[in-house]
Structures are given as C-alpha cells and as structure tokens.
Amino acid sequence: MKKSQMSNRILRSLSYQDFALLAPYLEEVELPSRYPIARPDTLLEYVYFPESGIGAVLSVLPDGKKAEAGMFGSEGFVPTSTIIGDTLVPYLIEMQVAGRGHRIPVERMRAVNNSSATMQVPFIKFMHVFAVQVAYTALANAKFQVEKRLARWILMCQDRLTADQLEITHEYIAFLLGVRRPSVTTALHILEGLKLIRSNRGTIIVINRKGLERFAAGCYGLPEREFERLLGAGANDKP
C-alpha cells in the first residue's frame, strides 16, 4: 500500500516515515449509506479514513431526534476524539453517501501514534479544522436563511464528491438541515431560479459553482480555507 495511492488527504499529509508506520495496519472497507461508524456512548473500535463518500456527525436527543453537526469525507478521519485517547463519543457518526475507505483498530492507532513524535500533528490539525466547520454550521443555522444554508451544504457535498451531480432526496436534505421538507423544496426552487443548480427527483446538479459560493454569503468558505492552510497540498506532504 503506497501513500501516493491514497485519496484520503489526512493519510496523504503524513510524512512518508509516519505513513510507513501506519500502512501495515490499514484495512480496506466498504462504507455503505447509513453505515454506523460510531454510536453514542458505545466503545469505539476503529478509526476510519474515508477514501470516498460523505459521512456526518449527528447530535442525538433522548427521544431520537437528530441533527447534522458536521460533515466529513476523504479530507478527514473519524472519530477525531480517538487521537486524544478517548474511547467514547456522545453523538452518532454514520455515512450519508456510500463510499470506501480504510480503518485501523483504536488500540493499534494509539500504539502507532506513541511510536512517532510527528504522527499526531496532522490529526490534531484536522480536529481544529473540523471544530471550525462545526462552529460555522452553528452560525449558519442561527443567522442564515434556509436557501443560503442549502447552498453551503451543496458546496460542501460537492467538495467531497468532486462531482457536479449529487444523488440525494429532498426528505434527507430536510433531515440533515433540520427543517421541513417544503422548506427544502422552496429553497431548491430559489437556487434553480437563480440558475445555480438544477434539481430533479433525488438529484441536484450544480451548474454555477462560483455563483453558489457568492449566494452562500460567507457561511461557506472559511473552514475550507482553514483546511487548505493547515493540511492542503504541500502543507506536510514531503518525501
């Protein structure tokens, strides 16, 4: 397994020496839609590095209601708390769009981390970047209208799928955004009217990426720039 063959950007950001320590223990896995990576207050078994697909960190109420707190894909790893030695999380982590990836047992990950003084640096940087994303999700939910939140969410999905076409239903968008389905339908019509997207049953096609970014009006962009600053091409990718 070669570092250059990895699509996961955290794995690619490791030095060649650190990747060589980790690679023998990485297991390739399928990550189907709704695959539970971690459940609330359940002992964590693996650290996951998606190569494709999209996952979500979901806050869960005692009555079962859920809301998306953060999104991840091939740019990151989950659960992030394993890097600081934790073995439980209070939220649900699951795949939303099917993909593939690699995983490593938590205990093995801890042992590998302890064998290198530099291994943890990219992981801790990602924890910071993910915290920035969650903060901007809270800002978007509190201060932005549904159509701007939807624009941000579409952009974030496109970043992780690297495709113009997103396969997802109105019902599921409503669930992730924490709004009613009619609100999603109205927001999609607004974005279509501005010729930013096309929306069919279960499909959203981005037709004007730059326009969508401008429409998001600041609730998209800063977390993405923070990732590129700390973990983007050249940040730690040395032979």
Wavefront OBJ file of the C-alpha trace (Angstrom):
o trace
v 0.000 0.000 0.000
v 1.562 3.284 -1.136
v 0.878 6.745 0.196
v 0.554 8.071 -3.372
v -2.367 5.666 -3.938
v -4.402 7.147 -1.081
v -7.280 9.537 -1.775
v -7.672 10.372 1.910
v -5.994 13.712 2.454
v -5.042 13.090 6.074
v -3.157 9.941 5.100
v -1.529 11.804 2.222
v -0.493 14.615 4.582
v 1.582 12.234 6.720
v 5.304 12.120 6.182
v 6.481 9.032 4.326
v 8.062 7.751 7.535
v 4.822 8.118 9.535
v 2.697 6.632 6.758
v 5.003 3.595 6.671
v 4.304 3.034 10.387
v 0.536 3.168 9.847
v 0.130 1.412 6.480
v 0.563 -2.239 7.616
v -2.495 -1.944 9.865
v -4.898 -0.193 7.483
v -7.809 -2.412 6.457
v -9.767 -1.515 3.308
v -13.536 -1.413 3.939
v -16.788 -0.637 2.164
v -18.752 2.233 3.707
v -22.389 1.872 2.607
v -25.000 4.562 3.171
v -26.137 4.669 6.849
v -23.076 2.657 7.909
v -22.626 3.387 11.656
v -19.013 4.381 12.322
v -19.738 5.263 15.956
v -22.811 5.176 18.189
v -23.420 7.343 21.266
v -21.748 6.055 24.431
v -20.618 2.837 22.742
v -17.000 1.700 22.959
v -15.082 2.799 19.847
v -13.355 0.023 17.927
v -11.856 1.626 14.815
v -10.532 4.879 13.381
v -11.819 5.429 9.829
v -10.166 7.213 6.884
v -12.734 7.583 4.066
v -11.445 7.469 0.502
v -14.817 8.393 -0.985
v -18.397 9.095 0.049
v -19.766 11.506 2.651
v -20.373 10.996 6.351
v -21.976 13.094 9.073
v -21.593 13.679 12.778
v -25.129 13.816 14.178
v -26.265 15.202 17.524
v -28.943 12.941 19.004
v -31.666 13.821 21.539
v -33.007 11.268 24.061
v -36.226 10.994 22.017
v -34.236 10.011 18.905
v -34.365 13.316 17.020
v -31.120 14.006 15.135
v -29.401 16.980 13.504
v -26.211 17.225 11.489
v -23.385 18.952 13.348
v -20.588 18.316 10.855
v -19.720 16.674 7.536
v -16.637 14.699 6.521
v -15.291 12.777 3.563
v -11.926 11.952 2.060
v -10.396 15.057 3.656
v -10.523 13.662 7.175
v -10.828 10.890 9.720
v -13.322 9.869 12.410
v -13.844 9.613 15.323
v -11.466 12.514 15.975
v -11.608 12.001 19.754
v -9.598 8.784 19.445
v -6.467 10.869 18.848
v -6.661 12.289 22.378
v -7.160 8.826 23.847
v -10.946 8.835 24.217
v -12.927 5.653 23.597
v -16.497 7.058 23.640
v -18.423 9.770 21.816
v -21.824 11.267 22.783
v -23.013 11.530 19.168
v -23.734 9.348 16.144
v -21.278 9.131 13.233
v -22.602 7.491 10.073
v -22.155 7.509 6.308
v -24.677 9.510 4.270
v -23.362 8.805 0.751
v -21.778 5.392 0.221
v -18.044 5.138 -0.319
v -14.921 3.212 0.557
v -12.107 3.769 2.991
v -9.602 2.303 5.413
v -9.795 1.637 9.115
v -7.416 0.741 11.908
v -8.221 -0.587 15.400
v -8.218 2.175 18.023
v -5.631 0.433 20.191
v -3.316 -0.107 17.217
v -3.735 3.563 16.225
v -2.767 4.608 19.746
v 0.353 2.424 19.673
v 1.444 3.798 16.293
v 0.882 7.371 17.497
v 3.068 6.729 20.516
v 5.881 5.476 18.295
v 6.305 8.786 16.448
v 6.654 12.344 17.722
v 5.191 13.777 14.491
v 2.342 11.345 13.737
v -0.311 13.250 15.687
v 0.318 16.668 14.147
v -1.942 16.296 11.038
v -4.661 14.635 13.138
v -4.699 17.459 15.667
v -4.777 19.998 12.830
v -7.832 18.242 11.412
v -9.547 18.293 14.813
v -9.112 22.087 14.769
v -10.424 22.380 11.198
v -13.446 20.207 11.996
v -14.196 22.340 15.064
v -14.165 25.418 12.790
v -16.637 23.700 10.455
v -18.967 22.848 13.355
v -18.779 26.456 14.566
v -19.806 27.715 11.122
v -22.630 25.181 10.979
v -23.940 26.709 14.208
v -23.547 30.197 12.703
v -25.345 29.192 9.506
v -28.205 27.591 11.446
v -28.636 30.650 13.658
v -28.134 33.531 11.229
v -28.787 32.385 7.637
v -31.949 31.601 5.717
v -32.630 28.043 4.581
v -31.680 28.704 0.955
v -28.221 30.003 1.965
v -27.718 27.081 4.323
v -28.702 24.759 1.496
v -26.206 26.462 -0.835
v -23.464 25.912 1.762
v -24.466 22.274 2.228
v -24.457 21.613 -1.546
v -20.998 23.180 -1.860
v -19.686 21.051 0.993
v -21.096 17.903 -0.612
v -19.579 18.810 -3.969
v -16.180 19.344 -2.321
v -16.223 15.789 -1.029
v -17.739 14.057 -4.059
v -15.759 16.124 -6.611
v -18.752 15.837 -8.945
v -21.424 18.216 -10.216
v -24.270 15.750 -9.630
v -25.441 14.872 -6.116
v -27.811 11.950 -5.558
v -29.927 12.783 -2.502
v -33.627 13.197 -1.769
v -35.445 16.308 -0.554
v -36.535 14.387 2.531
v -32.986 13.568 3.504
v -31.760 17.122 2.931
v -34.564 18.303 5.227
v -33.452 15.806 7.870
v -29.809 16.913 7.708
v -30.639 20.630 7.742
v -33.225 20.202 10.490
v -36.051 21.832 8.508
v -39.364 20.736 6.992
v -39.389 19.214 3.516
v -41.456 22.077 1.978
v -38.733 24.485 3.125
v -36.150 22.469 1.182
v -38.370 22.408 -1.918
v -38.787 26.197 -1.746
v -35.037 26.719 -1.218
v -34.214 24.474 -4.191
v -36.622 26.473 -6.373
v -34.851 29.694 -5.340
v -31.443 28.255 -6.291
v -32.865 26.974 -9.570
v -34.433 30.340 -10.336
v -31.009 31.935 -9.951
v -29.616 29.305 -12.351
v -27.192 27.994 -9.741
v -28.448 24.383 -9.749
v -30.885 22.021 -11.448
v -32.998 19.810 -9.227
v -34.799 16.628 -10.231
v -36.246 13.837 -8.113
v -33.379 12.683 -5.892
v -30.758 14.626 -7.862
v -29.128 18.052 -7.591
v -26.823 19.256 -10.370
v -24.511 22.203 -9.727
v -24.371 24.448 -12.805
v -22.771 27.609 -11.368
v -20.294 26.846 -8.584
v -18.970 30.420 -8.259
v -22.482 31.809 -8.136
v -23.412 29.307 -5.446
v -20.411 30.417 -3.378
v -21.413 34.072 -3.703
v -25.015 33.229 -2.783
v -23.872 31.419 0.390
v -22.763 34.892 1.527
v -19.992 33.982 3.931
v -21.402 30.893 5.634
v -19.221 28.807 3.277
v -15.504 29.227 2.727
v -13.627 29.963 5.923
v -13.469 26.352 7.226
v -12.416 25.223 3.744
v -9.635 27.834 3.620
v -8.516 26.807 7.093
v -8.173 23.200 5.909
v -6.063 24.240 2.925
v -3.893 26.461 5.124
v -3.116 23.693 7.589
v -3.451 20.462 5.590
v -3.624 21.394 1.913
v -1.189 20.443 -0.830
v 2.373 20.974 0.319
v 1.493 21.617 3.979
v 3.096 18.388 5.173
v 3.475 16.282 2.030
v 7.215 15.712 1.891
v 9.093 12.631 0.637
l 1 2 3 4 5 6 7 8 9 10 11 12 13 14 15 16 17 18 19 20 21 22 23 24 25 26 27 28 29 30 31 32 33 34 35 36 37 38 39 40 41 42 43 44 45 46 47 48 49 50 51 52 53 54 55 56 57 58 59 60 61 62 63 64 65 66 67 68 69 70 71 72 73 74 75 76 77 78 79 80 81 82 83 84 85 86 87 88 89 90 91 92 93 94 95 96 97 98 99 100 101 102 103 104 105 106 107 108 109 110 111 112 113 114 115 116 117 118 119 120 121 122 123 124 125 126 127 128 129 130 131 132 133 134 135 136 137 138 139 140 141 142 143 144 145 146 147 148 149 150 151 152 153 154 155 156 157 158 159 160 161 162 163 164 165 166 167 168 169 170 171 172 173 174 175 176 177 178 179 180 181 182 183 184 185 186 187 188 189 190 191 192 193 194 195 196 197 198 199 200 201 202 203 204 205 206 207 208 209 210 211 212 213 214 215 216 217 218 219 220 221 222 223 224 225 226 227 228 229 230 231 232 233 234 235 236 237 238 239
